[in-house]
Amino acid sequence: MILIGADSIVQHMKYKIDNDTLVDEFFAETRLLGIVASMKDYQFCWHLNQVMRCDFRVNHDIEILLTKKKRQYFFSIYEYKEPGGAITHYLYNNQFDGEYLLPEFRHLDFLWLLKGDNSPDEEVQFLQQSIKIIPSVQLVMELQTGKIKNKGHMIF
């Protein structure tokens, strides 16, 4: 019987990240809205905070960095955790310097991810109606995460 030391076994192991599982786990118990609003992200969040009594704040720790064509693109994310609730809201900027976080949704300015407990349909519909009240909002629609090609770009 030959015993191989743990150190030599570790040296020969290769680790592979299962991106599909990572994406599936990240998007478990989420809902996603796409928003068209012709304003800057900080202006949009200000309106959300005023109209909907939220407290969205930019979170630089989870900002998305994509490298394309030897350039770096930074997509800001604003975060709001419901007080006493299990749902956290994330507002992604879908565009930075001519590049898109989700290129298949070039027409969308923002992506709103509800993460935590499954949000009931009534809550998501109320959220959509509330967002539509904000000036310069032209469209709010729910997106089916299973049909998004580049949803791995949204993982922080």
VENJOUR-V336301 format. One record per pair of residues at least 4 apart in sequence whose C-alpha atoms are under 8 Angstrom apart, sorted by the first residue. I is the first residue (numbers start at 0). GAP is how many residues later the second one is. Records with the same first field share a line. If there is no record, write none. Layout:
BEGIN
I=GAP  GAP
END
This chain:
BEGIN
3=4  5
4=4
5=4
6=4
7=4
8=4
17=4
18=4  133
19=4
20=4
21=4
22=4  128  129  132
23=4
25=129
26=88  118
28=86  87  88  89  90
29=83  84  85  86  87  88  89
30=82  83  84  87  88  111  112  113  114
31=79  80  81  82  110  111  112  113
32=78  79  80  107  108  109  110
33=74  75  76  77  78  105  106  107  108  109
34=73  74  75  76  77  102  103  104  105  106
35=71  72  73  74  101  102  103  104
36=7  71  72  73  99  100  101  102
37=71  98  99
38=4  5  97
39=4
40=4  52
41=4
42=4
43=4
44=4  11  12  33
45=4  10
46=4  87
47=4  5  6  8  83  86
48=4  5  6  7
49=4
50=79  83
51=78
53=26
54=25
55=22  23  24
56=21  22  23
57=18  19  20  21
58=4  17  18  19  20
59=16  17
61=14  15  94
62=11  12  13  14  93
63=10  11  12  13  89  90  91  92
64=7  8  9  10
65=6  7  8  35  87
66=4  5  6
67=4  5
72=23  24  26
73=22
74=17  18  19  20  21  26
75=16  17
76=13  14  15  16
77=12  13  14
78=9  10  11  12
79=8  9  10
80=4  5  6  7  8
81=4  5  6  7
85=30  31
86=27  28  29  30
87=26  27  28
88=23  24  25  26
89=21  22  23  24  25
90=19  20  21  22
91=18  19  20  21
92=8  16  17  18
93=6  7  8  12  14  15  16  17
94=4  5  6  14
95=4
98=4
99=6
100=49  52  53
101=4  47  48  49  51
102=47
103=44  45  46
113=5
118=4  5
119=4
120=4
121=4
122=4
123=4
124=4
125=4
126=4
127=4  12  13
128=4
129=4
130=6  9
131=5  6  7  8
132=4
143=4
144=6
149=4
150=4
END
